[in-house]
Amino acid sequence: MPPVRRFSPIIVAVLVAVALGQVALAQSSNSYTVTGVDVDVTAADAVQARQQGIAEARRKAVRTLVDRLVAPEDRSRVSMPNDAGLEGMVHAVEFVRERSAPGRYIATLNVVFQPDPVKAWLGGAGVKISETVTRPALVIPLWKGKSGIEPLDDRNAWREAWWALDTSGSAVPVTVIRGDQLDQNAVTAEELYVGDVSALARLNERYRAPTIIVAVVEGDKDAGPLTVGGLRYDAQTGARSEIPRTTIPDAGQLADAAKKVHARLDEQWRGLAVVRRDSQDAIDVYVPIRALGDWVQIRQRLGGIPAVKAVVVRNLESDRADLRLEYFGTTDELQRTLALAGLRLDKEADKWRLQAR
């Protein structure tokens, strides 16, 4: 019988720490904070306008929260709370921007809800809570025209389309690259266009986004047709994927094109990001390993799945890893979610096996 080959204790410790760190990072988003709530309220005086504006922000935020936590088919069963009930569910209101005028209050606020009162309210309505963990993205809009890639600070219609897009209530809220001198000192537009990983990493030292979207338009600014495409880069796992290329007739369709690109990204992430916390379980699995890269790939993908609560590495050898997965939902739901992340969970000789698809 051949001797059992094992990784050194140092390698095991590092790999376990990285795997657990990835999972912890995936769980760090707060489903109960609604950001970027805009209000514009008039009243008898500025004080009353401000009070009414804060109350209006709470009402708008709780509707966004219901859309985030409750499946579409169940939302009609939820009765909105009155202002007094809302106050008991709100932990804090954060003031991003505010401006007062005589009898008017204009502001952008963040509303932070308390999870337990919200869960009790929705539970009383008889609906299941599905938390959608958000994953912010940095969007880099690039335009390749007749003379090549336009500069990062170019104020073109594609960049403006992304600036105007409201993604605050989505599963993938986006920040658009500033394109200022700091960005230009870090990278070139050409490096970003080809998806240079080291350039993306340098740029992301400033933005700290888990996902980077390089959204590219190719064609003449003054005439159609235009081609829209690009790539998606996962800064946590290193995975890259292409954004399917589409053709639009002219620049007048760029706003709609940006919305469709974002909607596709939002839909893809929601497939992984919905977590039903009303039940949880654990399962023992083994991972066949042909090379160290197999294990690295699998722990990276596990780290990007919010439904996976924790990963405990019980044994790590050169040809297999034995894990205990703690997860939210049922085993069937876990299998479907893992499949979306490119992992297959099946049984072999009464043992659960996890491997890349």
JODAQUI-V548481 format. One record per pair of residues at least 12 apart in sequence whose C-alpha atoms are under 7 Angstrom apart, sorted by the first residue. I is the first residue (numbers start at 1). GAP is how many residues later the second one is. Records with the same first field share a line. If there is no record, write none. Layout:
I = GAP ; GAP
This chain:
5 = 312 ; 313
6 = 310 ; 311 ; 312
7 = 309 ; 310 ; 311
12 = 304
16 = 297
19 = 280 ; 281 ; 284
20 = 290 ; 291
22 = 278 ; 281
23 = 279 ; 280 ; 281 ; 287
26 = 277 ; 278 ; 279 ; 280
27 = 279
29 = 104 ; 105
30 = 103
31 = 100 ; 101 ; 102
32 = 80 ; 81 ; 83
33 = 78 ; 79 ; 80
34 = 27 ; 31 ; 76 ; 77 ; 78
35 = 74 ; 75 ; 76 ; 133
36 = 72 ; 73 ; 74 ; 132
37 = 20 ; 24 ; 71 ; 72 ; 73
38 = 69 ; 70 ; 71
39 = 14 ; 17 ; 18 ; 67 ; 68 ; 69
40 = 13 ; 65 ; 66 ; 67
41 = 12 ; 63 ; 64 ; 65
42 = 61 ; 62 ; 63
43 = 60 ; 61
44 = 59
45 = 57 ; 58
46 = 54 ; 55 ; 56 ; 57 ; 58 ; 59
49 = 54 ; 55 ; 56
50 = 55
53 = 52
58 = 53
61 = 50
64 = 105
68 = 63 ; 64
69 = 60 ; 61 ; 62 ; 63
70 = 58 ; 59 ; 60
71 = 59
74 = 53
77 = 48
78 = 47
89 = 24 ; 25 ; 28 ; 29
90 = 22 ; 23 ; 24
91 = 21 ; 22 ; 23
92 = 19 ; 20
93 = 16 ; 17 ; 18 ; 19
94 = 15 ; 16 ; 17
95 = 13 ; 14 ; 15
96 = 12 ; 13 ; 14
97 = 12
129 = 147 ; 148
130 = 144 ; 145 ; 146 ; 147
131 = 143 ; 144 ; 145
132 = 39 ; 138 ; 141 ; 142 ; 143
133 = 38 ; 140 ; 141 ; 173
134 = 37 ; 38
135 = 36 ; 37 ; 75
136 = 36 ; 37 ; 38 ; 73 ; 74 ; 75
137 = 35 ; 36 ; 37 ; 38 ; 72 ; 73 ; 74 ; 75 ; 76
138 = 36 ; 37 ; 38 ; 39 ; 71 ; 73 ; 74 ; 75
139 = 35 ; 36 ; 37 ; 38 ; 73 ; 74 ; 75 ; 76
140 = 36 ; 37 ; 73 ; 74 ; 75
141 = 17 ; 18 ; 73 ; 74 ; 75
142 = 73 ; 74 ; 75
143 = 73 ; 74 ; 75
144 = 73 ; 74 ; 75
145 = 73 ; 74 ; 75 ; 76
146 = 74
149 = 40 ; 41
151 = 38
152 = 27 ; 32 ; 37
153 = 26 ; 27
157 = 94
158 = 96
161 = 93 ; 94 ; 97
162 = 14 ; 96
163 = 13
165 = 94
170 = 96
171 = 95 ; 99
172 = 94
183 = 20
186 = 16 ; 17
187 = 12 ; 16
210 = 24 ; 25 ; 26
211 = 22 ; 23 ; 24
212 = 20 ; 21 ; 22
213 = 18 ; 19 ; 20
214 = 16 ; 17 ; 18
215 = 14 ; 15 ; 16
216 = 12 ; 13 ; 14
217 = 12
223 = 27
224 = 25 ; 26
225 = 22 ; 23 ; 24 ; 25
226 = 21 ; 22 ; 23 ; 24
227 = 18 ; 19 ; 20 ; 21
228 = 17 ; 18 ; 19
229 = 14 ; 15 ; 16 ; 17
230 = 12 ; 13
231 = 12
237 = 63
271 = 69
272 = 33 ; 34 ; 65 ; 68
273 = 32 ; 33
275 = 31 ; 32 ; 53
276 = 52 ; 53
277 = 51 ; 52
279 = 49 ; 50
280 = 47 ; 48 ; 49
281 = 45 ; 46 ; 47
282 = 42 ; 43 ; 44 ; 45
283 = 41 ; 42 ; 43
284 = 39 ; 40 ; 41 ; 68
285 = 37 ; 38 ; 39 ; 66 ; 67 ; 68 ; 69
286 = 34 ; 35 ; 36 ; 37 ; 66 ; 67 ; 68
287 = 33 ; 34 ; 35 ; 66 ; 67 ; 68
288 = 31 ; 32 ; 33 ; 67
289 = 29 ; 30 ; 31
290 = 29
298 = 58
301 = 40
307 = 20 ; 21
308 = 17 ; 18 ; 19 ; 20
309 = 17 ; 18 ; 19
310 = 15 ; 16 ; 17
311 = 12 ; 13 ; 14 ; 15
312 = 12 ; 13
342 = 14 ; 15
343 = 12 ; 13 ; 14
344 = 12 ; 13
